[in-house]
Amino acid sequence: MEEEKDPSPEYIKGFNQMYKLKKETPEVTQQLLSAQAEGERFKGMTAGARQCEVERIREISQKGRNQSPEREI
């Protein structure tokens, strides 16, 4: 079994930067992620963008559930 380790400071920095950028300007994040760079910071950036997207989809889904009329059976 693989041992879990804390993410590096560069990974965390990339994650936080991209998460914030994805919320503010999603079109820019697509350009940055298409660079296909390597390294801990880029891995963090990719994960940050993905996490932001997951939360956005979850929020949209939740709004849809709250707004849809309940069906009576």
N, CA, C, O and CB atoms as a CASP TS submission, in Angstrom:
PFRMAT TS
TARGET T0000
AUTHOR 0000-0000-0000
METHOD Language model
MODEL 1
PARENT N/A
ATOM      1  N   MET     1       0.841  -1.172   0.000  1.00  0.00           N
ATOM      2  CA  MET     1       0.000   0.000   0.000  1.00  0.00           C
ATOM      3  C   MET     1       0.891   1.242   0.000  1.00  0.00           C
ATOM      4  O   MET     1       1.888   1.317   0.718  1.00  0.00           O
ATOM      5  CB  MET     1      -0.960  -0.005   1.217  1.00  0.00           C
ATOM      6  N   GLU     2       0.496   2.219  -0.835  1.00  0.00           N
ATOM      7  CA  GLU     2       1.280   3.446  -0.916  1.00  0.00           C
ATOM      8  C   GLU     2       1.095   4.313   0.306  1.00  0.00           C
ATOM      9  O   GLU     2      -0.008   4.444   0.837  1.00  0.00           O
ATOM     10  CB  GLU     2       0.909   4.223  -2.151  1.00  0.00           C
ATOM     11  N   GLU     3       2.187   4.902   0.744  1.00  0.00           N
ATOM     12  CA  GLU     3       2.139   5.791   1.888  1.00  0.00           C
ATOM     13  C   GLU     3       1.699   7.177   1.430  1.00  0.00           C
ATOM     14  O   GLU     3       2.237   7.706   0.457  1.00  0.00           O
ATOM     15  CB  GLU     3       3.512   5.853   2.595  1.00  0.00           C
ATOM     16  N   GLU     4       0.730   7.769   2.117  1.00  0.00           N
ATOM     17  CA  GLU     4       0.272   9.110   1.778  1.00  0.00           C
ATOM     18  C   GLU     4       1.238  10.127   2.377  1.00  0.00           C
ATOM     19  O   GLU     4       1.705   9.971   3.505  1.00  0.00           O
ATOM     20  CB  GLU     4      -1.180   9.353   2.287  1.00  0.00           C
ATOM     21  N   LYS     5       1.527  11.163   1.607  1.00  0.00           N
ATOM     22  CA  LYS     5       2.393  12.205   2.112  1.00  0.00           C
ATOM     23  C   LYS     5       1.738  13.555   1.844  1.00  0.00           C
ATOM     24  O   LYS     5       0.896  13.685   0.955  1.00  0.00           O
ATOM     25  CB  LYS     5       3.799  12.125   1.464  1.00  0.00           C
ATOM     26  N   ASP     6       2.128  14.538   2.609  1.00  0.00           N
ATOM     27  CA  ASP     6       1.585  15.879   2.446  1.00  0.00           C
ATOM     28  C   ASP     6       2.033  16.453   1.109  1.00  0.00           C
ATOM     29  O   ASP     6       3.145  16.182   0.655  1.00  0.00           O
ATOM     30  CB  ASP     6       2.025  16.796   3.607  1.00  0.00           C
ATOM     31  N   PRO     7       1.164  17.251   0.474  1.00  0.00           N
ATOM     32  CA  PRO     7       1.579  17.877  -0.787  1.00  0.00           C
ATOM     33  C   PRO     7       2.674  18.914  -0.538  1.00  0.00           C
ATOM     34  O   PRO     7       2.759  19.520   0.530  1.00  0.00           O
ATOM     35  CB  PRO     7       0.370  18.538  -1.490  1.00  0.00           C
ATOM     36  N   SER     8       3.494  19.090  -1.547  1.00  0.00           N
ATOM     37  CA  SER     8       4.592  20.051  -1.437  1.00  0.00           C
ATOM     38  C   SER     8       4.046  21.475  -1.433  1.00  0.00           C
ATOM     39  O   SER     8       2.925  21.712  -1.883  1.00  0.00           O
ATOM     40  CB  SER     8       5.599  19.864  -2.594  1.00  0.00           C
ATOM     41  N   PRO     9       4.831  22.421  -0.927  1.00  0.00           N
ATOM     42  CA  PRO     9       4.397  23.822  -0.950  1.00  0.00           C
ATOM     43  C   PRO     9       4.125  24.329  -2.371  1.00  0.00           C
ATOM     44  O   PRO     9       3.226  25.146  -2.571  1.00  0.00           O
ATOM     45  CB  PRO     9       5.452  24.700  -0.288  1.00  0.00           C
ATOM     46  N   GLU    10       4.883  23.858  -3.347  1.00  0.00           N
ATOM     47  CA  GLU    10       4.664  24.260  -4.736  1.00  0.00           C
ATOM     48  C   GLU    10       3.326  23.739  -5.250  1.00  0.00           C
ATOM     49  O   GLU    10       2.618  24.449  -5.965  1.00  0.00           O
ATOM     50  CB  GLU    10       5.804  23.752  -5.627  1.00  0.00           C
ATOM     51  N   TYR    11       2.972  22.500  -4.889  1.00  0.00           N
ATOM     52  CA  TYR    11       1.688  21.912  -5.278  1.00  0.00           C
ATOM     53  C   TYR    11       0.548  22.739  -4.692  1.00  0.00           C
ATOM     54  O   TYR    11      -0.404  23.076  -5.396  1.00  0.00           O
ATOM     55  CB  TYR    11       1.588  20.434  -4.806  1.00  0.00           C
ATOM     56  N   ILE    12       0.641  23.059  -3.427  1.00  0.00           N
ATOM     57  CA  ILE    12      -0.405  23.836  -2.750  1.00  0.00           C
ATOM     58  C   ILE    12      -0.532  25.224  -3.373  1.00  0.00           C
ATOM     59  O   ILE    12      -1.639  25.723  -3.574  1.00  0.00           O
ATOM     60  CB  ILE    12      -0.102  23.958  -1.240  1.00  0.00           C
ATOM     61  N   LYS    13       0.585  25.828  -3.670  1.00  0.00           N
ATOM     62  CA  LYS    13       0.578  27.158  -4.282  1.00  0.00           C
ATOM     63  C   LYS    13      -0.127  27.106  -5.644  1.00  0.00           C
ATOM     64  O   LYS    13      -0.973  27.948  -5.943  1.00  0.00           O
ATOM     65  CB  LYS    13       2.029  27.695  -4.440  1.00  0.00           C
ATOM     66  N   GLY    14       0.221  26.128  -6.451  1.00  0.00           N
ATOM     67  CA  GLY    14      -0.409  25.966  -7.763  1.00  0.00           C
ATOM     68  C   GLY    14      -1.892  25.680  -7.644  1.00  0.00           C
ATOM     69  O   GLY    14      -2.700  26.227  -8.395  1.00  0.00           O
ATOM     70  N   PHE    15      -2.255  24.813  -6.691  1.00  0.00           N
ATOM     71  CA  PHE    15      -3.664  24.469  -6.470  1.00  0.00           C
ATOM     72  C   PHE    15      -4.467  25.724  -6.138  1.00  0.00           C
ATOM     73  O   PHE    15      -5.495  25.992  -6.759  1.00  0.00           O
ATOM     74  CB  PHE    15      -3.802  23.427  -5.333  1.00  0.00           C
ATOM     75  N   ASN    16      -3.997  26.485  -5.164  1.00  0.00           N
ATOM     76  CA  ASN    16      -4.718  27.678  -4.721  1.00  0.00           C
ATOM     77  C   ASN    16      -4.805  28.740  -5.810  1.00  0.00           C
ATOM     78  O   ASN    16      -5.850  29.366  -5.985  1.00  0.00           O
ATOM     79  CB  ASN    16      -4.049  28.261  -3.494  1.00  0.00           C
ATOM     80  N   GLN    17      -3.726  28.944  -6.536  1.00  0.00           N
ATOM     81  CA  GLN    17      -3.731  29.939  -7.603  1.00  0.00           C
ATOM     82  C   GLN    17      -4.727  29.573  -8.706  1.00  0.00           C
ATOM     83  O   GLN    17      -5.501  30.418  -9.154  1.00  0.00           O
ATOM     84  CB  GLN    17      -2.329  30.087  -8.192  1.00  0.00           C
ATOM     85  N   MET    18      -4.704  28.328  -9.133  1.00  0.00           N
ATOM     86  CA  MET    18      -5.569  27.922 -10.234  1.00  0.00           C
ATOM     87  C   MET    18      -7.029  27.841  -9.799  1.00  0.00           C
ATOM     88  O   MET    18      -7.927  28.149 -10.583  1.00  0.00           O
ATOM     89  CB  MET    18      -5.117  26.579 -10.789  1.00  0.00           C
ATOM     90  N   TYR    19      -7.272  27.430  -8.556  1.00  0.00           N
ATOM     91  CA  TYR    19      -8.642  27.380  -8.048  1.00  0.00           C
ATOM     92  C   TYR    19      -9.263  28.773  -8.115  1.00  0.00           C
ATOM     93  O   TYR    19     -10.387  28.939  -8.588  1.00  0.00           O
ATOM     94  CB  TYR    19      -8.674  26.837  -6.592  1.00  0.00           C
ATOM     95  N   LYS    20      -8.526  29.764  -7.642  1.00  0.00           N
ATOM     96  CA  LYS    20      -9.019  31.141  -7.639  1.00  0.00           C
ATOM     97  C   LYS    20      -9.178  31.658  -9.068  1.00  0.00           C
ATOM     98  O   LYS    20     -10.180  32.296  -9.391  1.00  0.00           O
ATOM     99  CB  LYS    20      -8.064  32.054  -6.844  1.00  0.00           C
ATOM    100  N   LEU    21      -8.210  31.389  -9.905  1.00  0.00           N
ATOM    101  CA  LEU    21      -8.261  31.849 -11.289  1.00  0.00           C
ATOM    102  C   LEU    21      -9.432  31.211 -12.044  1.00  0.00           C
ATOM    103  O   LEU    21     -10.092  31.875 -12.843  1.00  0.00           O
ATOM    104  CB  LEU    21      -6.941  31.533 -12.001  1.00  0.00           C
ATOM    105  N   LYS    22      -9.683  29.939 -11.791  1.00  0.00           N
ATOM    106  CA  LYS    22     -10.785  29.226 -12.459  1.00  0.00           C
ATOM    107  C   LYS    22     -12.116  29.850 -12.096  1.00  0.00           C
ATOM    108  O   LYS    22     -13.003  29.942 -12.945  1.00  0.00           O
ATOM    109  CB  LYS    22     -10.784  27.732 -12.080  1.00  0.00           C
ATOM    110  N   LYS    23     -12.278  30.282 -10.855  1.00  0.00           N
ATOM    111  CA  LYS    23     -13.510  30.933 -10.430  1.00  0.00           C
ATOM    112  C   LYS    23     -13.675  32.300 -11.097  1.00  0.00           C
ATOM    113  O   LYS    23     -14.782  32.677 -11.480  1.00  0.00           O
ATOM    114  CB  LYS    23     -13.530  31.082  -8.909  1.00  0.00           C
ATOM    115  N   GLU    24     -12.588  33.027 -11.230  1.00  0.00           N
ATOM    116  CA  GLU    24     -12.646  34.398 -11.736  1.00  0.00           C
ATOM    117  C   GLU    24     -12.612  34.484 -13.261  1.00  0.00           C
ATOM    118  O   GLU    24     -13.380  35.245 -13.849  1.00  0.00           O
ATOM    119  CB  GLU    24     -11.503  35.193 -11.169  1.00  0.00           C
ATOM    120  N   THR    25     -11.745  33.727 -13.902  1.00  0.00           N
ATOM    121  CA  THR    25     -11.600  33.778 -15.358  1.00  0.00           C
ATOM    122  C   THR    25     -11.350  32.376 -15.924  1.00  0.00           C
ATOM    123  O   THR    25     -10.210  32.017 -16.217  1.00  0.00           O
ATOM    124  CB  THR    25     -10.445  34.728 -15.753  1.00  0.00           C
ATOM    125  N   PRO    26     -12.411  31.593 -16.076  1.00  0.00           N
ATOM    126  CA  PRO    26     -12.242  30.205 -16.528  1.00  0.00           C
ATOM    127  C   PRO    26     -11.588  30.062 -17.904  1.00  0.00           C
ATOM    128  O   PRO    26     -10.899  29.074 -18.159  1.00  0.00           O
ATOM    129  CB  PRO    26     -13.574  29.531 -16.556  1.00  0.00           C
ATOM    130  N   GLU    27     -11.797  31.042 -18.793  1.00  0.00           N
ATOM    131  CA  GLU    27     -11.199  30.925 -20.131  1.00  0.00           C
ATOM    132  C   GLU    27      -9.671  30.981 -20.077  1.00  0.00           C
ATOM    133  O   GLU    27      -9.002  30.357 -20.900  1.00  0.00           O
ATOM    134  CB  GLU    27     -11.726  32.040 -21.044  1.00  0.00           C
ATOM    135  N   VAL    28      -9.126  31.708 -19.135  1.00  0.00           N
ATOM    136  CA  VAL    28      -7.663  31.803 -18.994  1.00  0.00           C
ATOM    137  C   VAL    28      -7.094  30.473 -18.488  1.00  0.00           C
ATOM    138  O   VAL    28      -6.011  30.060 -18.901  1.00  0.00           O
ATOM    139  CB  VAL    28      -7.276  32.961 -18.023  1.00  0.00           C
ATOM    140  N   THR    29      -7.815  29.822 -17.612  1.00  0.00           N
ATOM    141  CA  THR    29      -7.306  28.555 -17.071  1.00  0.00           C
ATOM    142  C   THR    29      -7.145  27.518 -18.160  1.00  0.00           C
ATOM    143  O   THR    29      -6.201  26.730 -18.122  1.00  0.00           O
ATOM    144  CB  THR    29      -8.235  28.022 -15.987  1.00  0.00           C
ATOM    145  N   GLN    30      -8.045  27.499 -19.134  1.00  0.00           N
ATOM    146  CA  GLN    30      -7.935  26.528 -20.219  1.00  0.00           C
ATOM    147  C   GLN    30      -6.648  26.742 -21.008  1.00  0.00           C
ATOM    148  O   GLN    30      -5.987  25.782 -21.404  1.00  0.00           O
ATOM    149  CB  GLN    30      -9.149  26.624 -21.151  1.00  0.00           C
ATOM    150  N   GLN    31      -6.302  27.993 -21.230  1.00  0.00           N
ATOM    151  CA  GLN    31      -5.071  28.293 -21.951  1.00  0.00           C
ATOM    152  C   GLN    31      -3.846  27.845 -21.149  1.00  0.00           C
ATOM    153  O   GLN    31      -2.907  27.273 -21.703  1.00  0.00           O
ATOM    154  CB  GLN    31      -4.987  29.794 -22.258  1.00  0.00           C
ATOM    155  N   LEU    32      -3.867  28.110 -19.857  1.00  0.00           N
ATOM    156  CA  LEU    32      -2.728  27.726 -19.017  1.00  0.00           C
ATOM    157  C   LEU    32      -2.581  26.210 -18.930  1.00  0.00           C
ATOM    158  O   LEU    32      -1.471  25.685 -19.010  1.00  0.00           O
ATOM    159  CB  LEU    32      -2.884  28.313 -17.614  1.00  0.00           C
ATOM    160  N   LEU    33      -3.697  25.512 -18.766  1.00  0.00           N
ATOM    161  CA  LEU    33      -3.630  24.057 -18.621  1.00  0.00           C
ATOM    162  C   LEU    33      -3.244  23.361 -19.922  1.00  0.00           C
ATOM    163  O   LEU    33      -2.753  22.233 -19.901  1.00  0.00           O
ATOM    164  CB  LEU    33      -4.961  23.523 -18.136  1.00  0.00           C
ATOM    165  N   SER    34      -3.462  24.024 -21.047  1.00  0.00           N
ATOM    166  CA  SER    34      -3.087  23.411 -22.321  1.00  0.00           C
ATOM    167  C   SER    34      -1.569  23.396 -22.518  1.00  0.00           C
ATOM    168  O   SER    34      -1.073  22.758 -23.447  1.00  0.00           O
ATOM    169  CB  SER    34      -3.754  24.156 -23.477  1.00  0.00           C
ATOM    170  N   ALA    35      -0.843  24.082 -21.663  1.00  0.00           N
ATOM    171  CA  ALA    35       0.617  24.133 -21.767  1.00  0.00           C
ATOM    172  C   ALA    35       1.257  22.764 -21.523  1.00  0.00           C
ATOM    173  O   ALA    35       2.364  22.505 -21.995  1.00  0.00           O
ATOM    174  CB  ALA    35       1.176  25.147 -20.775  1.00  0.00           C
ATOM    175  N   GLN    36       0.573  21.897 -20.796  1.00  0.00           N
ATOM    176  CA  GLN    36       1.094  20.555 -20.501  1.00  0.00           C
ATOM    177  C   GLN    36       2.468  20.587 -19.852  1.00  0.00           C
ATOM    178  O   GLN    36       3.341  19.790 -20.196  1.00  0.00           O
ATOM    179  CB  GLN    36       1.160  19.736 -21.769  1.00  0.00           C
ATOM    180  N   ALA    37       2.656  21.488 -18.936  1.00  0.00           N
ATOM    181  CA  ALA    37       3.914  21.568 -18.197  1.00  0.00           C
ATOM    182  C   ALA    37       4.004  20.417 -17.196  1.00  0.00           C
ATOM    183  O   ALA    37       3.030  19.698 -16.972  1.00  0.00           O
ATOM    184  CB  ALA    37       4.038  22.932 -17.471  1.00  0.00           C
ATOM    185  N   GLU    38       5.153  20.258 -16.614  1.00  0.00           N
ATOM    186  CA  GLU    38       5.349  19.221 -15.613  1.00  0.00           C
ATOM    187  C   GLU    38       5.790  19.864 -14.308  1.00  0.00           C
ATOM    188  O   GLU    38       6.131  21.046 -14.273  1.00  0.00           O
ATOM    189  CB  GLU    38       6.385  18.176 -16.090  1.00  0.00           C
ATOM    190  N   GLY    39       5.782  19.101 -13.265  1.00  0.00           N
ATOM    191  CA  GLY    39       6.245  19.582 -11.976  1.00  0.00           C
ATOM    192  C   GLY    39       5.112  19.649 -10.963  1.00  0.00           C
ATOM    193  O   GLY    39       3.933  19.565 -11.308  1.00  0.00           O
ATOM    194  N   GLU    40       5.501  19.801  -9.721  1.00  0.00           N
ATOM    195  CA  GLU    40       4.535  19.807  -8.618  1.00  0.00           C
ATOM    196  C   GLU    40       3.554  20.972  -8.710  1.00  0.00           C
ATOM    197  O   GLU    40       2.367  20.809  -8.430  1.00  0.00           O
ATOM    198  CB  GLU    40       5.266  19.864  -7.290  1.00  0.00           C
ATOM    199  N   ARG    41       4.041  22.126  -9.097  1.00  0.00           N
ATOM    200  CA  ARG    41       3.158  23.291  -9.162  1.00  0.00           C
ATOM    201  C   ARG    41       2.083  23.094 -10.233  1.00  0.00           C
ATOM    202  O   ARG    41       0.918  23.424 -10.012  1.00  0.00           O
ATOM    203  CB  ARG    41       3.971  24.569  -9.451  1.00  0.00           C
ATOM    204  N   PHE    42       2.473  22.559 -11.390  1.00  0.00           N
ATOM    205  CA  PHE    42       1.498  22.327 -12.453  1.00  0.00           C
ATOM    206  C   PHE    42       0.501  21.246 -12.054  1.00  0.00           C
ATOM    207  O   PHE    42      -0.682  21.344 -12.380  1.00  0.00           O
ATOM    208  CB  PHE    42       2.208  21.936 -13.752  1.00  0.00           C
ATOM    209  N   LYS    43       0.963  20.222 -11.357  1.00  0.00           N
ATOM    210  CA  LYS    43       0.040  19.191 -10.857  1.00  0.00           C
ATOM    211  C   LYS    43      -0.979  19.816  -9.918  1.00  0.00           C
ATOM    212  O   LYS    43      -2.162  19.481  -9.974  1.00  0.00           O
ATOM    213  CB  LYS    43       0.814  18.059 -10.132  1.00  0.00           C
ATOM    214  N   GLY    44      -0.534  20.716  -9.062  1.00  0.00           N
ATOM    215  CA  GLY    44      -1.438  21.422  -8.165  1.00  0.00           C
ATOM    216  C   GLY    44      -2.414  22.299  -8.922  1.00  0.00           C
ATOM    217  O   GLY    44      -3.589  22.382  -8.563  1.00  0.00           O
ATOM    218  N   MET    45      -1.931  22.958  -9.974  1.00  0.00           N
ATOM    219  CA  MET    45      -2.801  23.802 -10.785  1.00  0.00           C
ATOM    220  C   MET    45      -3.903  22.979 -11.441  1.00  0.00           C
ATOM    221  O   MET    45      -5.064  23.387 -11.471  1.00  0.00           O
ATOM    222  CB  MET    45      -1.988  24.539 -11.851  1.00  0.00           C
ATOM    223  N   THR    46      -3.532  21.828 -11.960  1.00  0.00           N
ATOM    224  CA  THR    46      -4.506  20.943 -12.587  1.00  0.00           C
ATOM    225  C   THR    46      -5.548  20.486 -11.571  1.00  0.00           C
ATOM    226  O   THR    46      -6.744  20.478 -11.861  1.00  0.00           O
ATOM    227  CB  THR    46      -3.804  19.730 -13.215  1.00  0.00           C
ATOM    228  N   ALA    47      -5.094  20.109 -10.390  1.00  0.00           N
ATOM    229  CA  ALA    47      -6.014  19.658  -9.341  1.00  0.00           C
ATOM    230  C   ALA    47      -6.909  20.797  -8.860  1.00  0.00           C
ATOM    231  O   ALA    47      -8.087  20.573  -8.583  1.00  0.00           O
ATOM    232  CB  ALA    47      -5.230  19.076  -8.160  1.00  0.00           C
ATOM    233  N   GLY    48      -6.382  21.995  -8.758  1.00  0.00           N
ATOM    234  CA  GLY    48      -7.175  23.144  -8.339  1.00  0.00           C
ATOM    235  C   GLY    48      -8.280  23.464  -9.323  1.00  0.00           C
ATOM    236  O   GLY    48      -9.410  23.745  -8.925  1.00  0.00           O
ATOM    237  N   ALA    49      -7.958  23.424 -10.615  1.00  0.00           N
ATOM    238  CA  ALA    49      -8.960  23.673 -11.652  1.00  0.00           C
ATOM    239  C   ALA    49     -10.040  22.596 -11.619  1.00  0.00           C
ATOM    240  O   ALA    49     -11.228  22.891 -11.751  1.00  0.00           O
ATOM    241  CB  ALA    49      -8.299  23.726 -13.044  1.00  0.00           C
ATOM    242  N   ARG    50      -9.619  21.351 -11.443  1.00  0.00           N
ATOM    243  CA  ARG    50     -10.572  20.235 -11.402  1.00  0.00           C
ATOM    244  C   ARG    50     -11.493  20.359 -10.188  1.00  0.00           C
ATOM    245  O   ARG    50     -12.696  20.124 -10.301  1.00  0.00           O
ATOM    246  CB  ARG    50      -9.823  18.883 -11.366  1.00  0.00           C
ATOM    247  N   GLN    51     -10.945  20.722  -9.041  1.00  0.00           N
ATOM    248  CA  GLN    51     -11.751  20.864  -7.821  1.00  0.00           C
ATOM    249  C   GLN    51     -12.772  21.989  -7.975  1.00  0.00           C
ATOM    250  O   GLN    51     -13.923  21.847  -7.560  1.00  0.00           O
ATOM    251  CB  GLN    51     -10.844  21.135  -6.601  1.00  0.00           C
ATOM    252  N   CYS    52     -12.358  23.090  -8.562  1.00  0.00           N
ATOM    253  CA  CYS    52     -13.267  24.207  -8.773  1.00  0.00           C
ATOM    254  C   CYS    52     -14.416  23.782  -9.685  1.00  0.00           C
ATOM    255  O   CYS    52     -15.568  24.144  -9.441  1.00  0.00           O
ATOM    256  CB  CYS    52     -12.515  25.413  -9.373  1.00  0.00           C
ATOM    257  N   GLU    53     -14.111  23.019 -10.733  1.00  0.00           N
ATOM    258  CA  GLU    53     -15.139  22.547 -11.661  1.00  0.00           C
ATOM    259  C   GLU    53     -16.105  21.584 -10.979  1.00  0.00           C
ATOM    260  O   GLU    53     -17.312  21.655 -11.208  1.00  0.00           O
ATOM    261  CB  GLU    53     -14.492  21.870 -12.870  1.00  0.00           C
ATOM    262  N   VAL    54     -15.598  20.699 -10.158  1.00  0.00           N
ATOM    263  CA  VAL    54     -16.452  19.768  -9.412  1.00  0.00           C
ATOM    264  C   VAL    54     -17.424  20.539  -8.525  1.00  0.00           C
ATOM    265  O   VAL    54     -18.612  20.220  -8.472  1.00  0.00           O
ATOM    266  CB  VAL    54     -15.595  18.804  -8.555  1.00  0.00           C
ATOM    267  N   GLU    55     -16.919  21.544  -7.838  1.00  0.00           N
ATOM    268  CA  GLU    55     -17.780  22.340  -6.960  1.00  0.00           C
ATOM    269  C   GLU    55     -18.809  23.142  -7.753  1.00  0.00           C
ATOM    270  O   GLU    55     -19.941  23.310  -7.300  1.00  0.00           O
ATOM    271  CB  GLU    55     -16.934  23.283  -6.109  1.00  0.00           C
ATOM    272  N   ARG    56     -18.428  23.640  -8.935  1.00  0.00           N
ATOM    273  CA  ARG    56     -19.357  24.388  -9.783  1.00  0.00           C
ATOM    274  C   ARG    56     -20.498  23.483 -10.255  1.00  0.00           C
ATOM    275  O   ARG    56     -21.663  23.880 -10.233  1.00  0.00           O
ATOM    276  CB  ARG    56     -18.616  24.993 -10.996  1.00  0.00           C
ATOM    277  N   ILE    57     -20.155  22.277 -10.678  1.00  0.00           N
ATOM    278  CA  ILE    57     -21.161  21.324 -11.139  1.00  0.00           C
ATOM    279  C   ILE    57     -22.071  20.924  -9.985  1.00  0.00           C
ATOM    280  O   ILE    57     -23.286  20.827 -10.156  1.00  0.00           O
ATOM    281  CB  ILE    57     -20.493  20.079 -11.752  1.00  0.00           C
ATOM    282  N   ARG    58     -21.494  20.695  -8.826  1.00  0.00           N
ATOM    283  CA  ARG    58     -22.283  20.331  -7.647  1.00  0.00           C
ATOM    284  C   ARG    58     -23.274  21.451  -7.307  1.00  0.00           C
ATOM    285  O   ARG    58     -24.428  21.187  -6.972  1.00  0.00           O
ATOM    286  CB  ARG    58     -21.355  20.043  -6.437  1.00  0.00           C
ATOM    287  N   GLU    59     -22.811  22.695  -7.395  1.00  0.00           N
ATOM    288  CA  GLU    59     -23.666  23.842  -7.094  1.00  0.00           C
ATOM    289  C   GLU    59     -24.822  23.948  -8.093  1.00  0.00           C
ATOM    290  O   GLU    59     -25.961  24.192  -7.696  1.00  0.00           O
ATOM    291  CB  GLU    59     -22.839  25.138  -7.101  1.00  0.00           C
ATOM    292  N   ILE    60     -24.540  23.768  -9.373  1.00  0.00           N
ATOM    293  CA  ILE    60     -25.575  23.809 -10.408  1.00  0.00           C
ATOM    294  C   ILE    60     -26.575  22.690 -10.199  1.00  0.00           C
ATOM    295  O   ILE    60     -27.783  22.893 -10.314  1.00  0.00           O
ATOM    296  CB  ILE    60     -24.952  23.709 -11.809  1.00  0.00           C
ATOM    297  N   SER    61     -26.072  21.521  -9.895  1.00  0.00           N
ATOM    298  CA  SER    61     -26.934  20.371  -9.661  1.00  0.00           C
ATOM    299  C   SER    61     -27.852  20.605  -8.464  1.00  0.00           C
ATOM    300  O   SER    61     -29.040  20.286  -8.512  1.00  0.00           O
ATOM    301  CB  SER    61     -26.094  19.117  -9.442  1.00  0.00           C
ATOM    302  N   GLN    62     -27.298  21.157  -7.405  1.00  0.00           N
ATOM    303  CA  GLN    62     -28.074  21.434  -6.198  1.00  0.00           C
ATOM    304  C   GLN    62     -29.158  22.473  -6.484  1.00  0.00           C
ATOM    305  O   GLN    62     -30.287  22.337  -6.013  1.00  0.00           O
ATOM    306  CB  GLN    62     -27.152  21.921  -5.062  1.00  0.00           C
ATOM    307  N   LYS    63     -28.823  23.502  -7.249  1.00  0.00           N
ATOM    308  CA  LYS    63     -29.807  24.528  -7.615  1.00  0.00           C
ATOM    309  C   LYS    63     -30.939  23.906  -8.420  1.00  0.00           C
ATOM    310  O   LYS    63     -32.107  24.238  -8.216  1.00  0.00           O
ATOM    311  CB  LYS    63     -29.141  25.668  -8.420  1.00  0.00           C
ATOM    312  N   GLY    64     -30.596  23.009  -9.329  1.00  0.00           N
ATOM    313  CA  GLY    64     -31.600  22.328 -10.146  1.00  0.00           C
ATOM    314  C   GLY    64     -32.547  21.506  -9.298  1.00  0.00           C
ATOM    315  O   GLY    64     -33.753  21.493  -9.544  1.00  0.00           O
ATOM    316  N   ARG    65     -32.016  20.828  -8.310  1.00  0.00           N
ATOM    317  CA  ARG    65     -32.866  20.032  -7.409  1.00  0.00           C
ATOM    318  C   ARG    65     -33.787  20.925  -6.591  1.00  0.00           C
ATOM    319  O   ARG    65     -34.949  20.590  -6.364  1.00  0.00           O
ATOM    320  CB  ARG    65     -32.004  19.176  -6.470  1.00  0.00           C
ATOM    321  N   ASN    66     -33.263  22.055  -6.154  1.00  0.00           N
ATOM    322  CA  ASN    66     -34.061  22.962  -5.332  1.00  0.00           C
ATOM    323  C   ASN    66     -35.141  23.671  -6.141  1.00  0.00           C
ATOM    324  O   ASN    66     -36.175  24.039  -5.584  1.00  0.00           O
ATOM    325  CB  ASN    66     -33.164  23.987  -4.669  1.00  0.00           C
ATOM    326  N   GLN    67     -34.930  23.869  -7.422  1.00  0.00           N
ATOM    327  CA  GLN    67     -35.878  24.607  -8.241  1.00  0.00           C
ATOM    328  C   GLN    67     -36.895  23.707  -8.927  1.00  0.00           C
ATOM    329  O   GLN    67     -37.962  24.186  -9.311  1.00  0.00           O
ATOM    330  CB  GLN    67     -35.142  25.407  -9.269  1.00  0.00           C
ATOM    331  N   SER    68     -36.610  22.440  -9.093  1.00  0.00           N
ATOM    332  CA  SER    68     -37.546  21.565  -9.797  1.00  0.00           C
ATOM    333  C   SER    68     -38.743  21.265  -8.909  1.00  0.00           C
ATOM    334  O   SER    68     -38.596  21.020  -7.711  1.00  0.00           O
ATOM    335  CB  SER    68     -36.855  20.255 -10.229  1.00  0.00           C
ATOM    336  N   PRO    69     -39.936  21.289  -9.509  1.00  0.00           N
ATOM    337  CA  PRO    69     -41.137  20.996  -8.715  1.00  0.00           C
ATOM    338  C   PRO    69     -41.138  19.537  -8.270  1.00  0.00           C
ATOM    339  O   PRO    69     -40.731  18.643  -9.013  1.00  0.00           O
ATOM    340  CB  PRO    69     -42.418  21.307  -9.525  1.00  0.00           C
ATOM    341  N   GLU    70     -41.589  19.323  -7.083  1.00  0.00           N
ATOM    342  CA  GLU    70     -41.628  17.950  -6.570  1.00  0.00           C
ATOM    343  C   GLU    70     -42.783  17.204  -7.222  1.00  0.00           C
ATOM    344  O   GLU    70     -43.885  17.732  -7.374  1.00  0.00           O
ATOM    345  CB  GLU    70     -41.771  17.934  -5.018  1.00  0.00           C
ATOM    346  N   ARG    71     -42.507  15.988  -7.596  1.00  0.00           N
ATOM    347  CA  ARG    71     -43.526  15.158  -8.230  1.00  0.00           C
ATOM    348  C   ARG    71     -44.304  14.402  -7.163  1.00  0.00           C
ATOM    349  O   ARG    71     -43.744  13.898  -6.190  1.00  0.00           O
ATOM    350  CB  ARG    71     -42.889  14.173  -9.239  1.00  0.00           C
ATOM    351  N   GLU    72     -45.567  14.342  -7.370  1.00  0.00           N
ATOM    352  CA  GLU    72     -46.396  13.539  -6.462  1.00  0.00           C
ATOM    353  C   GLU    72     -46.658  12.212  -7.125  1.00  0.00           C
ATOM    354  O   GLU    72     -46.963  12.139  -8.315  1.00  0.00           O
ATOM    355  CB  GLU    72     -47.737  14.260  -6.107  1.00  0.00           C
ATOM    356  N   ILE    73     -46.537  11.187  -6.355  1.00  0.00           N
ATOM    357  CA  ILE    73     -46.752   9.832  -6.890  1.00  0.00           C
ATOM    358  C   ILE    73     -48.056   9.294  -6.366  1.00  0.00           C
ATOM    359  O   ILE    73     -48.434   8.168  -6.690  1.00  0.00           O
ATOM    360  CB  ILE    73     -45.588   8.880  -6.513  1.00  0.00           C
TER
END
